[in-house]
Amino acid sequence: MEMKLEAQPLYARVRAALVGRLIARKWKPGQGIPSENALAAELGVSQGTVRKALDEMTTSGLLVRRQGKGTFVAEAEDQAILFRFYRVTADDAAKGETSFPRSTYLSKAAGNAQEDEALFLAIAPSSPVLRYERLRWQGNMPLLWERLVLPQQQFEGLTETDDLPNNVYQFYGSQFGIIVARVEEKLKAVLADNRIANHLQIAPGTPLLRIDRQAIALDETVVEWRRSLVRCDTHHYRNVLT
């Protein structure tokens, strides 16, 4: 049974109202938000209630606090947010150490959603999508092959002729106001076929980790399906559950 908003604690209702501003794109990534005192006066609640709501939003990665400057809507380029969604780590790295890979694009195309694309993106079959295929490099080594599929209706003005930057989540936020709130991933062991093996400079049949990811915005809309094929000979997938 769905909990009524009125039954939630006051700070949770304040949090929901503030998240609603992010969904409505009244506050955009990188933008500073009003002070706790100003929000408390506007919403008719105590400063402590506002602070608790902001604390939760900061913990969940929606906001960042900058000493001496205030509270800002998080951007995917903030280090804490950037590595929240990137979990591939070198086997010989120090505990918790990782680095963000660079990207080169192999292909870009527009088309109608195929059955699996429509399923992962939660859209109608044959809806227009944009497809991007890229390699991601760690130093001079091709570490993973990736295909990104975007529902075109969420990215008005973006075409298959446009390049995506390396950090696409920051791009979604700065250019389209889309904040990726969470991702859902499915992991599976697979073997490299000839084409992928050629791209990753490995032998056909080499074991790979396949990651199917749905990127989900604050309004629960799926804004990206990403399939990654990751080399396992030098890297692993690392996650910390708390």
SVG drawing of the C-alpha trace seen along z (x, -y; Angstrom):
<svg xmlns="http://www.w3.org/2000/svg" viewBox="-2 -34 51 53">
<polyline fill="none" stroke="black" stroke-width="0.4" points="0.0,0.0 1.4,-3.4 2.1,-5.7 0.2,-9.0 2.4,-12.0 0.6,-13.4 1.7,-10.3 5.3,-10.9 7.5,-12.9 7.7,-16.6 11.3,-16.5 10.4,-13.8 7.6,-16.0 10.0,-18.9 12.5,-16.6 9.8,-15.6 9.0,-19.2 12.6,-20.1 13.2,-17.0 10.1,-18.1 12.0,-21.3 14.8,-19.2 12.3,-17.2 10.6,-20.3 14.1,-21.7 13.6,-24.8 17.0,-24.0 19.5,-22.8 22.8,-20.9 25.6,-23.2 23.1,-25.8 23.2,-27.1 20.1,-26.7 18.6,-29.1 19.9,-29.0 18.4,-26.9 16.9,-30.0 15.3,-31.1 13.9,-27.7 12.5,-27.4 10.8,-30.8 9.4,-30.0 8.1,-26.5 6.9,-27.5 9.0,-25.0 12.0,-25.1 15.6,-25.4 16.3,-22.0 13.6,-20.3 15.1,-21.9 18.6,-20.8 17.5,-17.2 15.9,-17.2 19.0,-18.7 21.2,-16.2 19.4,-13.3 19.6,-14.8 23.3,-15.3 23.8,-11.8 21.9,-10.5 24.1,-12.5 21.5,-15.0 23.2,-18.0 26.7,-18.9 27.9,-21.2 30.9,-23.5 32.7,-25.0 32.1,-28.7 30.0,-28.8 26.7,-27.0 24.7,-24.1 24.5,-23.2 22.6,-20.8 25.1,-18.0 26.7,-17.6 28.0,-14.3 31.5,-15.8 31.7,-16.1 34.1,-13.4 31.7,-11.8 29.0,-11.6 31.3,-10.6 32.6,-7.4 29.2,-6.6 28.3,-5.2 31.6,-3.9 32.7,-0.7 35.5,0.9 38.8,1.0 42.2,2.3 43.2,5.5 46.5,4.0 45.0,0.7 45.2,-0.3 42.1,0.2 39.4,-2.0 41.7,-3.6 40.4,-4.0 40.5,-6.4 37.9,-7.5 38.5,-6.2 38.6,-8.2 36.3,-7.4 36.5,-7.2 33.4,-6.7 33.1,-4.0 29.6,-4.8 26.6,-7.0 23.1,-6.3 19.4,-7.1 16.7,-4.6 13.6,-2.9 13.8,-1.0 14.2,2.8 12.5,5.1 15.3,5.3 15.9,1.6 12.2,0.8 12.1,3.2 15.1,1.7 14.1,-1.9 10.4,-1.2 9.2,-2.8 6.9,-1.6 8.5,0.6 9.7,-1.4 10.0,-4.6 12.9,-6.8 16.2,-6.2 19.8,-7.3 22.6,-4.7 26.2,-5.4 29.0,-2.8 32.3,-3.6 35.5,-2.2 36.7,-3.3 40.4,-3.3 42.6,-3.0 45.9,-4.5 46.7,-2.8 44.6,0.3 41.0,0.6 39.2,1.6 35.6,1.9 33.3,1.7 30.0,-0.1 26.7,-0.8 24.4,-3.5 20.8,-3.8 18.8,-7.0 15.1,-7.6 15.1,-10.5 12.1,-12.2 14.1,-12.8 16.9,-14.6 15.2,-17.1 17.7,-18.6 20.3,-15.9 21.0,-14.0 23.2,-11.2 25.7,-13.6 26.4,-15.1 29.3,-13.8 28.7,-12.9 31.4,-13.9 33.3,-11.4 31.1,-12.1 27.7,-11.7 25.7,-12.1 27.2,-15.6 26.1,-16.3 22.6,-15.1 22.3,-17.5 23.9,-20.6 22.3,-20.4 19.0,-18.8 18.4,-19.2 18.2,-15.4 19.6,-14.3 20.4,-10.6 19.3,-9.7 20.1,-6.0 21.1,-3.1 20.0,0.5 22.5,3.0 22.5,6.7 25.9,8.5 26.6,11.6 29.7,13.5 30.0,13.8 32.7,14.7 34.1,12.2 33.0,12.6 35.4,11.8 34.3,8.2 34.4,7.3 37.7,9.2 39.2,7.1 38.1,3.9 39.4,4.9 42.6,6.4 42.0,9.8 41.5,13.3 38.1,14.4 36.4,16.5 38.1,14.4 35.8,14.1 34.2,10.7 31.9,9.1 28.6,7.8 26.9,5.0 23.4,3.9 22.5,0.6 19.3,-1.4 19.9,-5.1 16.9,-6.4 16.1,-10.1 14.5,-11.7 11.0,-11.3 11.6,-7.5 12.0,-7.8 14.6,-5.6 16.9,-7.9 19.6,-5.5 20.2,-1.8 23.9,-1.0 25.5,2.4 29.2,2.6 31.6,5.5 34.5,5.3 37.9,7.0 38.4,9.2 42.1,10.0 43.2,6.8 40.1,5.3 37.2,6.2 33.8,4.7 33.9,3.3 30.9,2.3 30.6,1.5 27.3,2.2 26.5,0.3"/>
</svg>
